Amino acid sequence: MNIKIFFFLSIWFISINESKAQKIPVDSLDTYLEQIIEDFELVGLSVGIVQNDTVVYSKGFGIKEIGKDSKVNDLTTFGIGSISKSFTALTLGLLVDEDKITWDDRVKDYLPYFELYDPYVTENFTIRDLLTHRSGLKDVSGGTLWYHSDYSRVEIIKRLKFLKPISGFREKPAYQNTMFVVASEIVKEVSGMTWDDFLKTRIFDKLEMNTSTSLAKDREANENLAQPHIWDTEFNKVAIQQENGDNLGPGGFIYSSARDMNSYMRLMLKDGVFNNDTIVSKKVVDELFKPQTLFQISGPPFGNEFSSYGFGWWLTPWNGHKIIEHSGGIDGMSAQLFMIKDMNIGVVILCNDSEEPASFLIKAKIFELIFNDKTFDIYERGQDYRKRIIKELKNAAASEIRPKESNPSLPLSSYAGVYNDEMYGDINLSLINNEELELSFSHTPLFKGRLIHWQFDTFKIDWYDIRVPDGFITFNFNSKREILGFSMDQENLLDVDFGEIEIKKKKN
């Protein structure tokens, strides 16, 4: 649906006036947030704002889970998605401060098993490369390795060698998740602690971020936990099961609260100092916020045609200001964090809903308050866009026409068997009750569904889990009508690109 992309651009297309760092008028926010919950059928959200090293706003709204009277407050934990990347960069920065690593050290020197498709890239890949999306791989490559999978972080890293690049090393930027998993294992190797323990001891505990965690077991033990929500097939909000996410914790599965994130923003805005204690040096913070990789973007946000990426942060110049930000999205959760460092302002927005543009509208509203500029009011556009998207999706579902009746080339039993993708592993096709094929990915329980014959050797995938949209598989043959494998026509899911797996049938 590209809701996030649309509203990201919508906000940034708007010019603003210069403004002094006056106190943000937050008095009107409560009414606005209550209204947005009603109009966009949000379940729950939490917002934190800091200014001049002081928390000026920190509140929760709505409920933690639909159908339950469990109210959100500023200590309710939400998934922050890819904002987690900035924490991983910071853990490496702490080791740089201690002279245990440098940003330009080779990954191979710490993780001998690290290997990419190209031997030259393997030998020359640095920590700086890990954090700046310049591996040469396609966007979000390797999503099937971590998404709801049972692969460990080390196993994910060992399988990166099968991912084929689409551009030259350091030639073109392309957003990655798995490289931050690699980064976390360097922290483990150098510190002697797991990345999760290092993160808790050196950052969470120091910042009194007592609700924050990167581990599913700790997250689930917290009673003040927001549950994720998505649309069902009738576009009603339903709660879904939390993903474990431990294997991608460094790239996208930290859970935190508005109150905790307020402390994090205070640290970053004050150059590594929190409550008069230096947690990390200004030199490291400056490096985190320094442009490392240029990204061309479609449109002129902030009057430019580009943005840049630092170490775990998006960086965009804007009317004399540098906007330091990152968004985050996982199944049923969305988050926004932005800082205007020269104004000493930081804002975090956490939602337990990933289908709505609401977090972007809230972001726009707070920009309006900061700069006293009404041109940020895109509320009606957000409502109209939401209605149009739902209408288009309903029409698409209603207009799906099955081709005229045909039969598969072979008996259903001939399609059953074990298939394999070199990077992912085995994919199984089982014949159920001699009348139906069932598809299952061996390392991803979520990817399981029945096959409905569609036309000739194409089958529709009716996935059992509501979060996976229906797709299609088409079998391919050799000249002897022996099945070689199948291709998938499947809408990409979050950061999973099904187009990069090559599925071949295993020989008996």
Helices and strands as residue ranges (DSSP letters): H 3-12, G 26-28, H 29-39, E 44-51, E 54-62, E 78-79, G 81-83, H 84-97, G 107-109, H 119-124, H 127-131, H 143-146, H 153-158, G 160-162, H 178-191, H 195-199, I 200-204, H 216-221, E 229-231, E 237-239, G 246-248, H 249-252, E 255-256, H 258-269, E 273-274, E 277-278, H 282-288, E 293-296, G 301-303, E 306-309, E 314-318, E 321-330, E 333-340, G 341-343, E 345-351, H 358-371, G 374-376, H 379-398, H 412-415, E 417-421, E 425-432, E 436-441, E 444-455, E 458-463, E 471-477, E 483-489, G 498-500, E 503-505
